[in-house]
Structure formats: C-alpha cells, structure tokens
Amino acid sequence: MTTRTRILITGASSGLGEGMARRFAAEGRDLALCARRTDRLDALAAQLTEQHPTIRVTTAGLDVNDHDDVFTVFRAFRDELGGLDRIVVNAGLGKGQPIGTGYFEANRQTVETNMVAALAQCEAAMEIFREQNAGHLVVVSSFSAIRGMPRNMTAYGASKAGVSALADGIRADVHGTPIRVSTVLPGFIESEMTSRSGGRTPLVADADSGADSLVKAIESERATSYVPSWPWTPLSVLLKAVPVGLFRRLV
C-alpha cells in the first residue's frame, strides 16, 4: 500500500485532529495543519518538530466556513510541501438542540460547518488530487450518521449523514483511478466536543485509544470504517434495525 507522506488535517488544533497529527508525526509524515486557533496550532507544530526533527510541519489559520479561504490555504499547503498525498476533512461542529425549540441558529451553524464547509474542503482537495492523478481523501463523519437522531443530535446527525453521502458519491466518481476516498465514522471518543455536548455519551473511548483506532482505519484506506471497530461496527447493524421507540431510548 502507498505510504502517504504529506498529510493535510483540518481542525487540527485539538481533539481527534490533534491526535491524528501526533500519530502521523511519530510515523515520520510531513504535516499541513489548519484550524481557527492558530496559537494552539503553532504550539503543536513546535512540539512535533522538536520531538520528530526530520519532519516538516506547516500551519495556517483557517475557518472552514470561509470557503474561498479553504481553497487558498489548501493550495498554499500543496505548493509548500510540493504536493499533498492525503487530506483529512476533520473540522466540525457539535452543537445543536431539538428541532423546533427555538435554536435554529445553533442547528444552522452545525449543518453549515459539517456539510457545506466539508463540501468546500472536498472540492479543494479533489481539485488537487485530480491534477496530481493521485491522493487519499478522508472524510470524518460520525456514528450518528447511521440514521436520524433524536434530541440535540438531530441536526448534527443529519449533517454527518450528508457528508457520508458526499464521500460515497466522490468515491463512485473516481472509482478505478489512483484516487482513494475513505469515510470514517467515529463512535463516542473523548474530546472537547463530547465534553461540551451536555448529552449522554455512553461507551466513550478515551482520546488516545480513539485516535489510535482512527489512524489505523485511515491507514487501511478502506471505503468505510467505524471507529473504534468494537463496539461500533456491530452496533451500526443493530441500531439501523431496531424500532424507532427503542432506538430513541438507546441513544
């Protein structure tokens, strides 16, 4: 399997993005890291280059909802590193409230960040990969994409279902070419997002094991992966099948 040596990660200043960056750095990969919080990005880059002096780490501030800037930043990373081998569309937003309870703005922001901004990232990534005729697009979706979610997760789950479908369509479009497309669907993994959610988060994996599972799934370049594989792969089958009343109680 091809080793992807130049990796771009969005939303890399914390959580799963930071965890992926640390693990890819330890494997000797060059990194292009972007997020809104540039102070945290720069601190992470300094730490990674000190720990792994043979790698290159470049950073840029990026709000993925600034769609024009997504294209500008991705192209600048490509030029600085001499190409990009893998782009991880990871930046996302987890806030939300039940539909019709007066929180349209929060739900709108979640859908725009997780779906429309993800589209911008995929467009920018695929322009680069089509020009190179090579690359690995990774879309970080969520276990909540498997079916419509109740309560605070309704808009979030819908946005992640949308981005999963987007990745599926891109994969079909480039089937038979050197471009690979992977969708990873994390279950509950300890992060700033889960700590702020205020909802129930059963079966939470710790951040380290969650990031390990995520990187392992990405490196496999499978089309679709639930992470961690246990218990989320069998649960994906179970929860798609249970009646809605039981499903609502379970999640």
LONULO-401297 format. One record per atom (N, C-alpha, C): x, y, z; atom name. Coordinates in steps of 0.1 Angstrom, whole numbers, always signed. Each point is the difference from the previous one (the first is absolute). Layout:
N
X, Y, Z, CA;
...
//
This chain:
251
+8, -12, +0, N;
-8, +12, +0, CA;
+9, +13, +0, C;
-5, +10, -7, N;
+8, +12, -1, CA;
+1, +7, +14, C;
+12, +5, +3, N;
+2, +8, +12, CA;
-3, +14, -3, C;
-10, +6, +7, N;
-4, +14, -2, CA;
+9, +8, +8, C;
+10, +7, -6, N;
+10, +7, +8, CA;
-3, +15, +3, C;
-9, +6, -8, N;
-4, +14, +3, CA;
-15, +1, +2, C;
-3, +3, +13, N;
-14, -1, +5, CA;
-5, +13, +5, C;
-11, +4, -6, N;
-7, +12, +5, CA;
-12, -4, +9, C;
-1, +7, +12, N;
-11, -3, +9, CA;
-6, +13, +4, C;
-13, +1, -2, N;
-8, +12, +4, CA;
-5, -3, +15, C;
-2, +11, +7, N;
-5, -1, +14, CA;
+11, -7, +8, C;
+12, +4, -2, N;
+12, -8, +6, CA;
+4, +6, +13, C;
-6, +10, +6, N;
+5, +6, +12, CA;
-4, -7, +13, C;
-9, -9, -1, N;
-5, -7, +12, CA;
-7, -13, -4, C;
-3, -8, +10, N;
-9, -12, -2, CA;
+7, -10, -10, C;
-9, -6, -8, N;
+5, -10, -9, CA;
+10, +5, -11, C;
-2, +13, -4, N;
+10, +5, -9, CA;
+14, +1, +6, C;
+1, +5, +12, N;
+13, +0, +7, CA;
+5, -14, +2, C;
-9, -10, +4, N;
+5, -13, +2, CA;
+5, -7, -13, C;
-7, +3, -11, N;
+5, -5, -13, CA;
+14, +6, -3, C;
+1, +13, +2, N;
+13, +6, -3, CA;
+11, -6, +8, C;
-2, -2, +12, N;
+11, -6, +9, CA;
+4, -14, -5, C;
-10, -8, -4, N;
+4, -13, -5, CA;
+6, -1, -13, C;
-4, +9, -9, N;
+6, +0, -13, CA;
+14, +6, +1, C;
+2, +10, +8, N;
+13, +5, +2, CA;
+10, -10, +6, C;
-5, -9, +9, N;
+9, -10, +5, CA;
+4, -11, -10, C;
-8, +0, -11, N;
+3, -9, -11, CA;
+8, +6, -11, C;
+5, +13, +3, N;
+9, +6, -10, CA;
-7, +7, -11, C;
-13, +3, +1, N;
-7, +7, -11, CA;
+1, +15, +1, C;
+0, +7, -11, N;
+0, +14, -1, CA;
-15, +5, +2, C;
-2, +11, +7, N;
-14, +4, +4, CA;
-3, +14, -4, C;
-12, +2, -5, N;
-6, +13, -3, CA;
-12, +1, +10, C;
+1, +8, +10, N;
-10, +1, +10, CA;
-7, +13, +0, C;
-14, +0, +0, N;
-7, +13, +0, CA;
-12, -1, +10, C;
-3, +11, +5, N;
-11, +2, +10, CA;
-2, +14, +2, C;
-11, +4, +8, N;
-2, +14, +3, CA;
+10, +5, +11, C;
+4, -9, +9, N;
+8, +4, +12, CA;
+15, -2, -4, C;
+5, +11, -5, N;
+14, -1, -5, CA;
+10, -1, +11, C;
-3, +5, +12, N;
+9, -1, +11, CA;
+2, -14, +4, C;
-10, -8, +0, N;
+1, -14, +3, CA;
+7, -8, -11, C;
-4, +4, -12, N;
+7, -7, -12, CA;
+15, +2, +1, C;
+4, +13, +2, N;
+14, +3, +0, CA;
+8, -7, +11, C;
-7, -1, +12, N;
+6, -7, +11, CA;
+1, -15, -3, C;
-10, -6, -6, N;
+1, -14, -4, CA;
+11, -2, -10, C;
+1, +9, -10, N;
+10, -2, -11, CA;
+14, +1, +6, C;
+2, +9, +10, N;
+13, +1, +6, CA;
+4, -13, +8, C;
-10, -5, +7, N;
+2, -12, +8, CA;
+3, -12, -10, C;
-7, -1, -11, N;
+2, -12, -9, CA;
+13, +1, -7, C;
+4, +12, -4, N;
+13, +1, -6, CA;
+12, -2, +9, C;
-2, +3, +13, N;
+10, -3, +10, CA;
+1, -15, +3, C;
-11, -6, +0, N;
+0, -15, +3, CA;
+4, -8, -12, C;
-3, +5, -12, N;
+3, -7, -12, CA;
+7, +9, -10, C;
+13, +3, +2, N;
+7, +11, -8, CA;
+1, -3, -15, C;
-3, -12, -5, N;
+1, -3, -14, CA;
-12, +4, -8, C;
-11, +3, +7, N;
-12, +3, -8, CA;
-2, +15, -2, C;
-9, +3, -9, N;
-4, +14, -3, CA;
-14, +2, +6, C;
-2, +11, +7, N;
-14, +3, +4, CA;
-3, +14, -3, C;
-10, +2, -8, N;
-4, +14, -4, CA;
-14, +2, +5, C;
-3, +13, +4, N;
-13, +3, +6, CA;
-6, +12, -7, C;
-14, +1, +1, N;
-7, +12, -5, CA;
-13, +1, +8, C;
-3, +12, +3, N;
-13, +3, +6, CA;
-11, -2, -11, C;
-11, -7, +4, N;
-11, -2, -10, CA;
-13, -2, +7, C;
-10, +8, -4, N;
-14, -2, +4, CA;
-6, -7, -12, C;
-4, -12, +1, N;
-4, -7, -12, CA;
-13, +5, -6, C;
-7, +9, +8, N;
-12, +6, -5, CA;
+3, +12, -9, C;
+13, +4, -1, N;
+5, +9, -10, CA;
+4, -8, -12, C;
-9, -3, -9, N;
+2, -10, -11, CA;
+11, +4, -9, C;
+1, +13, -4, N;
+11, +4, -8, CA;
+14, -2, +6, C;
+0, +2, +13, N;
+13, -2, +7, CA;
+4, -15, +1, C;
-10, -9, +0, N;
+3, -14, -1, CA;
+9, -3, -12, C;
-5, +4, -11, N;
+8, -2, -13, CA;
+14, +6, +1, C;
+0, +12, +5, N;
+13, +7, +1, CA;
+10, -7, +9, C;
-5, -4, +11, N;
+9, -7, +10, CA;
+4, -14, -5, C;
-9, -7, -6, N;
+4, -14, -5, CA;
+10, +2, -11, C;
-2, +9, -9, N;
+10, +2, -11, CA;
+14, +4, +5, C;
+0, +9, +10, N;
+12, +5, +6, CA;
+8, -12, +7, C;
-8, -9, +7, N;
+7, -11, +6, CA;
+6, -9, -11, C;
-8, -3, -11, N;
+5, -8, -11, CA;
+13, +6, -5, C;
+0, +13, -2, N;
+12, +6, -6, CA;
+12, -1, +9, C;
-3, +2, +13, N;
+11, +0, +10, CA;
+6, -14, +2, C;
-8, -10, -1, N;
+5, -14, +3, CA;
+3, -7, -14, C;
-3, +6, -11, N;
+3, -6, -13, CA;
-10, -10, -3, C;
-12, +1, +5, N;
-11, -10, -3, CA;
-6, -4, +13, C;
-12, -6, -1, N;
-7, -6, +12, CA;
-4, -14, -3, C;
+3, -9, +9, N;
-4, -14, -2, CA;
-13, -5, +6, C;
-3, +7, +11, N;
-12, -3, +8, CA;
-6, +13, +5, C;
-13, +1, -1, N;
-7, +12, +6, CA;
-11, -5, +9, C;
+0, +3, +13, N;
-10, -4, +10, CA;
-9, +11, +3, C;
-13, -2, -5, N;
-10, +10, +3, CA;
-6, -3, +13, C;
+5, +7, +10, N;
-3, -3, +14, CA;
-7, +11, +8, C;
+2, +13, -4, N;
-6, +11, +7, CA;
-15, -2, +1, C;
-6, +3, +12, N;
-14, -2, +1, CA;
-5, +7, +13, C;
-13, +0, +1, N;
-7, +7, +11, CA;
-11, -10, +6, C;
-1, +0, +13, N;
-9, -9, +6, CA;
-12, +5, +8, C;
-2, +13, -1, N;
-11, +5, +8, CA;
-13, -2, -7, C;
-11, +1, +7, N;
-13, -2, -6, CA;
-11, -2, +11, C;
-12, +2, -4, N;
-12, -2, +9, CA;
-11, -6, -8, C;
-10, -6, +7, N;
-11, -6, -7, CA;
-7, +10, -10, C;
-4, -5, -11, N;
-5, +8, -10, CA;
-14, +6, +4, C;
-1, +13, -2, N;
-13, +7, +3, CA;
+0, +5, +14, C;
+11, +0, +7, N;
+0, +5, +14, CA;
+7, +14, +1, C;
+1, +7, -11, N;
+5, +14, +1, CA;
+15, +1, -2, C;
+7, -10, -5, N;
+15, +0, -1, CA;
+4, -2, -15, C;
-7, +6, -9, N;
+3, -1, -14, CA;
+14, +4, -3, C;
+5, +11, +7, N;
+13, +5, -3, CA;
+11, -10, +3, C;
-1, -7, +11, N;
+10, -10, +4, CA;
-1, -12, -10, C;
-12, -4, -3, N;
-1, -11, -10, CA;
+5, +4, -14, C;
-3, +12, -4, N;
+5, +5, -13, CA;
+15, +0, +0, C;
+7, +5, +10, N;
+14, +1, +1, CA;
+6, -14, -1, C;
-6, -10, +7, N;
+5, -14, +0, CA;
-1, -6, -14, C;
-11, +2, -7, N;
-2, -5, -13, CA;
+10, +7, -10, C;
+1, +13, +1, N;
+9, +7, -10, CA;
+14, -4, +2, C;
+5, -2, +13, N;
+14, -3, +2, CA;
+2, -15, -4, C;
-9, -9, +4, N;
+3, -14, -2, CA;
-3, -5, -15, C;
-9, +8, -7, N;
-3, -5, -13, CA;
+5, +10, -11, C;
-4, +12, +0, N;
+3, +10, -10, CA;
+16, +2, +0, C;
+5, +2, +12, N;
+15, +2, +1, CA;
+7, -12, -4, C;
-5, -12, +4, N;
+6, -12, -4, CA;
+0, -2, -16, C;
-11, +5, -6, N;
+0, +0, -15, CA;
+11, +8, -5, C;
+2, +12, +5, N;
+11, +9, -4, CA;
+13, -7, +1, C;
+3, -7, +12, N;
+12, -7, +2, CA;
+2, -11, -10, C;
-11, -8, -3, N;
+1, -11, -9, CA;
+3, +6, -14, C;
-7, +11, -4, N;
+2, +6, -13, CA;
+15, +4, -2, C;
+6, +7, +11, N;
+13, +4, -1, CA;
+10, -12, +0, C;
-3, -10, +8, N;
+9, -12, +0, CA;
-1, -7, -14, C;
-11, -2, -5, N;
-2, -8, -12, CA;
+6, +8, -12, C;
+0, +13, +0, N;
+6, +8, -11, CA;
+15, -4, +0, C;
+6, +0, +12, N;
+15, -4, +1, CA;
+2, -14, -5, C;
-8, -9, +5, N;
+2, -14, -3, CA;
-2, -3, -15, C;
-10, +6, -5, N;
-3, -2, -15, CA;
+12, +5, -8, C;
+6, +11, +4, N;
+11, +6, -7, CA;
+12, -10, +1, C;
+2, -5, +12, N;
+11, -9, +3, CA;
-2, -14, -6, C;
-13, -4, -2, N;
-5, -13, -3, CA;
+5, -10, +11, C;
-1, +5, +12, N;
+3, -9, +12, CA;
-4, +7, +13, C;
-2, -7, +10, N;
-4, +5, +13, CA;
-10, -8, +8, C;
-1, +3, +12, N;
-9, -7, +9, CA;
-9, +10, +8, C;
-12, +1, -4, N;
-10, +9, +7, CA;
-6, -8, +12, C;
+1, +6, +12, N;
-6, -6, +12, CA;
-11, +9, +5, C;
-12, -4, +1, N;
-11, +8, +6, CA;
-4, -6, +13, C;
+2, +8, +11, N;
-4, -4, +13, CA;
-15, +3, +2, C;
-8, -10, +0, N;
-14, +1, +2, CA;
-3, -3, +15, C;
-10, -8, +3, N;
-3, -3, +14, CA;
-10, -12, +0, C;
+1, -8, +11, N;
-9, -11, +2, CA;
-15, +5, +0, C;
-2, +13, +3, N;
-13, +5, +0, CA;
-6, +2, -14, C;
+8, -3, -10, N;
-5, +1, -14, CA;
-8, -13, -4, C;
-1, -10, +9, N;
-6, -13, -5, CA;
-15, +1, -2, C;
-7, +9, +8, N;
-14, +2, -2, CA;
-4, +13, +8, C;
-12, +5, -3, N;
-4, +13, +7, CA;
+1, -1, +15, C;
+6, +10, +6, N;
+3, +0, +14, CA;
-10, +10, +7, C;
-4, -4, +12, N;
-9, +8, +8, CA;
+7, +11, +8, C;
-8, +9, +6, N;
+5, +10, +10, CA;
+11, +9, -6, C;
+10, +3, +8, N;
+10, +9, -4, CA;
+9, -4, -12, C;
-2, -13, -4, N;
+9, -5, -11, CA;
-7, +0, -14, C;
-12, +5, -1, N;
-7, -1, -12, CA;
+7, +7, -12, C;
+3, +13, +2, N;
+7, +7, -11, CA;
+14, -5, -2, C;
+7, -3, +11, N;
+13, -5, -1, CA;
+1, -13, -8, C;
-9, -10, +4, N;
-1, -12, -7, CA;
-3, +1, -15, C;
-10, +9, -3, N;
-3, +3, -14, CA;
+12, +5, -8, C;
+7, +9, +7, N;
+12, +6, -7, CA;
+10, -11, -3, C;
+2, -9, +9, N;
+10, -11, -2, CA;
-5, -10, -10, C;
-13, -2, +0, N;
-6, -9, -10, CA;
+3, +6, -14, C;
-2, +13, -1, N;
+3, +7, -13, CA;
+14, -1, -4, C;
+9, +1, +9, N;
+15, +0, -4, CA;
+4, -14, -3, C;
-6, -10, +6, N;
+2, -14, -3, CA;
-4, -3, -15, C;
-12, +5, -3, N;
-5, -2, -14, CA;
+9, +7, -10, C;
+5, +12, +4, N;
+9, +8, -9, CA;
+12, -9, -3, C;
+6, -5, +11, N;
+12, -9, -2, CA;
-3, -12, -9, C;
-12, -6, +3, N;
-3, -12, -9, CA;
-1, +4, -14, C;
-6, +12, -3, N;
-1, +4, -14, CA;
+13, +3, -7, C;
+9, +6, +8, N;
+14, +3, -5, CA;
+7, -13, -3, C;
-2, -9, +9, N;
+7, -14, -2, CA;
-5, -6, -12, C;
-13, +0, -3, N;
-5, -6, -12, CA;
+5, +7, -12, C;
+1, +13, +1, N;
+5, +8, -12, CA;
+14, -3, -4, C;
+9, -3, +10, N;
+14, -2, -4, CA;
+3, -15, +1, C;
-10, -8, +1, N;
+3, -15, +0, CA;
+8, -4, -12, C;
+11, -8, +2, N;
+8, -4, -10, CA;
+12, +9, -3, C;
+1, +11, +7, N;
+11, +9, -1, CA;
+10, -2, +11, C;
+12, +7, +0, N;
+9, -1, +12, CA;
-5, +8, +12, C;
-11, +7, -1, N;
-5, +8, +11, CA;
-9, -9, +9, C;
+3, +0, +13, N;
-7, -8, +10, CA;
-9, +9, +9, C;
-11, -5, +4, N;
-9, +8, +8, CA;
-5, -9, +12, C;
+2, +5, +12, N;
-4, -8, +12, CA;
-9, +9, +9, C;
-10, -7, +5, N;
-9, +6, +10, CA;
+2, -7, +13, C;
+3, +8, +11, N;
+2, -6, +13, CA;
-12, +6, +9, C;
-6, -9, +7, N;
-11, +3, +9, CA;
+3, -3, +14, C;
+6, +10, +7, N;
+3, -2, +14, CA;
-13, -2, +9, C;
+1, -9, +10, N;
-10, +0, +10, CA;
+4, +11, +10, C;
-4, -3, +13, N;
+3, +11, +10, CA;
+14, -2, +5, C;
+8, +11, -3, N;
+14, +1, +4, CA;
+2, +12, +8, C;
+7, -1, +11, N;
+2, +11, +9, CA;
+7, +12, -8, C;
-7, +12, +1, N;
+6, +12, -7, CA;
-7, +12, +6, C;
+4, +12, -4, N;
-7, +12, +4, CA;
-14, +0, -4, C;
-3, -6, -12, N;
-14, +0, -5, CA;
-9, -8, +9, C;
+5, -12, +4, N;
-8, -9, +8, CA;
-2, +6, +14, C;
+10, +7, +5, N;
-1, +6, +14, CA;
-9, +11, +0, C;
-2, +7, -12, N;
-9, +12, +0, CA;
-14, -4, -4, C;
-2, -12, -4, N;
-13, -4, -6, CA;
-12, +1, +10, C;
+3, -3, +12, N;
-10, +0, +10, CA;
-10, -11, -1, C;
+2, -9, -10, N;
-9, -11, -2, CA;
+6, -13, +6, C;
-6, -11, -2, N;
+5, -12, +5, CA;
+10, -6, -10, C;
+11, -4, +5, N;
+10, -6, -9, CA;
+5, -13, +5, C;
-9, -11, -2, N;
+4, -13, +5, CA;
+11, -6, -8, C;
+8, -9, +5, N;
+10, -7, -7, CA;
+11, +9, -5, C;
+3, +10, +8, N;
+11, +10, -5, CA;
+13, -6, +1, C;
+8, +0, -12, N;
+14, -4, +0, CA;
+8, +11, +4, C;
+11, -3, +7, N;
+10, +11, +4, CA;
+6, +5, -13, C;
+5, +13, +2, N;
+5, +7, -12, CA;
+12, -8, -7, C;
+9, -5, +8, N;
+11, -7, -6, CA;
-4, -12, -8, C;
-8, -9, +6, N;
-4, -12, -8, CA;
-9, +4, -12, C;
-8, +10, +2, N;
-8, +4, -11, CA;
+8, +5, -12, C;
+10, +8, +3, N;
+9, +5, -11, CA;
+8, -11, -6, C;
+4, -10, +8, N;
+8, -11, -5, CA;
-9, -8, -10, C;
-13, -2, +4, N;
-9, -7, -9, CA;
-3, +8, -13, C;
-1, +13, +1, N;
-3, +8, -11, CA;
+11, +0, -10, C;
+13, +1, +5, N;
+11, +0, -10, CA;
+2, -14, -6, C;
-3, -11, +8, N;
+1, -13, -6, CA;
-10, -2, -11, C;
-12, +5, +2, N;
-11, -1, -10, CA;
+4, +8, -13, C;
+6, +12, +2, N;
+4, +9, -11, CA;
+11, -7, -8, C;
+10, -5, +7, N;
+11, -7, -7, CA;
-5, -12, -8, C;
-10, -7, +4, N;
-5, -11, -7, CA;
-6, +4, -14, C;
-4, +12, -1, N;
-7, +6, -12, CA;
-12, -8, -4, C;
-7, -6, +10, N;
-13, -6, -3, CA;
-10, +11, -4, C;
-10, -4, -7, N;
-10, +9, -5, CA;
-8, +6, +13, C;
-4, -9, +9, N;
-7, +5, +12, CA;
+5, -8, +12, C;
+2, +8, +11, N;
+4, -6, +12, CA;
-7, +6, +12, C;
-5, -8, +9, N;
-5, +5, +13, CA;
+12, -1, +10, C;
+2, +10, +8, N;
+11, +0, +9, CA;
-4, +5, +14, C;
+5, -6, +11, N;
+7, -13, -1, CA;
-9, -11, -6, C;
+6, -10, -6, N;
-8, -10, -7, CA;
-9, -7, +10, C;
+5, -3, +12, N;
-9, -5, +11, CA;
-3, +11, +10, C;
-13, +2, +3, N;
-12, -7, -4, CA;
-7, +6, -11, C;
+6, +10, -7, N;
-9, +8, -9, CA;
-3, -7, -13, C;
+8, -10, -5, N;
-4, -7, -12, CA;
-12, -8, +2, C;
-1, -9, +10, N;
-12, -8, +2, CA;
-12, +9, +4, C;
+3, +11, +8, N;
-11, +9, +4, CA;
-6, +7, -12, C;
+8, +2, -11, N;
-6, +7, -12, CA;
-10, -9, -6, C;
+2, -13, +0, N;
-10, -9, -5, CA;
-12, -1, +8, C;
+2, -1, +14, N;
-11, -1, +9, CA;
-9, +12, +0, C;
+6, +12, +1, N;
-8, +12, +1, CA;
-7, +4, -12, C;
+4, -5, -12, N;
-7, +3, -12, CA;
-13, -8, +0, C;
-1, -11, +7, N;
-11, -9, -1, CA;
-11, +2, +11, C;
+4, +5, +12, N;
-10, +1, +11, CA;
-11, +10, -3, C;
-12, -3, +5, N;
-11, +10, -1, CA;
+3, +13, +6, C;
-6, +11, -6, N;
+3, +13, +4, CA;
-1, +3, +15, C;
-11, -6, +6, N;
-2, +3, +14, CA;
+12, -6, +9, C;
+4, -12, -3, N;
+12, -5, +7, CA;
+12, +7, -4, C;
+2, +4, -12, N;
+12, +7, -5, CA;
+1, +13, +8, C;
-12, +7, +2, N;
+1, +13, +7, CA;
+4, -2, +14, C;
-4, -11, +7, N;
+5, -2, +13, CA;
+15, -4, +1, C;
+4, -7, -10, N;
+14, -4, +0, CA;
+10, +11, -2, C;
-3, +10, -8, N;
+9, +11, -3, CA;
-3, +12, +8, C;
//
